[in-house]
């Protein structure tokens, strides 16, 4: 493999890491969002309600 | 007692026209960035094609700085106003900052492998970037260890503000301690500066990442907001059932 080929290969790996990181995060966020929305609906609050209940010590 | 999670402005399925425009603009900018990176920008005379990683690497590094400055601003505003929305903004920015810093470290490693022959050296810029990553991973972990919500937000705000000190140290490290990592070649006039096509590609890529970061931050803030709401309802349900 020539040096240009290895440079291109490394570039593609690097570029892959950039977009894998971003899309990986996006998949996590959307999956978690759906799960939290489902949980909210199950708890009776619904994701679109203005009032959700009481202040709690947790949160993260 | 009413929760600190306020009313929503819009539902998930109802995306505003402005949001659709931002989304379209982001897609166009990302597409333009990919095209310019691979087809428009000239190949570097010494580093060859590998140099093209530079556009994403620099842009994501810029996003890290923006994210961690937002963490500090969010923390400061929370301490000043005690409004949980600032804490949620800081928390969301910290998570995205960690994602982008991880990308910066990995793309830097790829570039270093091809150009320096080493993925990692204890160069001041690389070391301070790793410190930055640890500070914000620590920030996120710390939040998980504290149960009491107000205390958690207060301590996280202080850590976020103090942690932001690493941002200027990281930026200036290449000027303070000359080592392997290149200094800024963007604004150098004459020899050593970027070719116009390279500069244009860098600007377009940076704009694309800023737009993308804005959208992801908005998504994460919404997620944080709903997570707080779910925690509130969970606690209310426990209290009602006599579990507490």
Interface residues (C-beta under 8 A of the other chain):
Chain A: X3 X4 X6 X7 X8 X10 X11 X13 X14 X15 X17 X18 X21 X22 X25 X26 X29 X30 X32 X33 X36 X37 X39 X40 X43 X44 X45 X47 X48 X49 X50 X51 X52 X53 X54 X55 X56 X57 X58 X59 X60
Chain B: X1 X2 X3 X4 X5 X6 X7 X8 X11 X12 X37 X47 X48 X49 X50 X52 X53 X56 X57 X60 X91 X96 X99 X100 X102 X103 X106 X107 X110 X111 X113 X114 X143 X144 X147 X148 X149 X152 X212 X216 X219 X220 X222 X223 X226 X227 X228 X229 X230 X231 X232 X233 X234 X235 X236 X237 X239
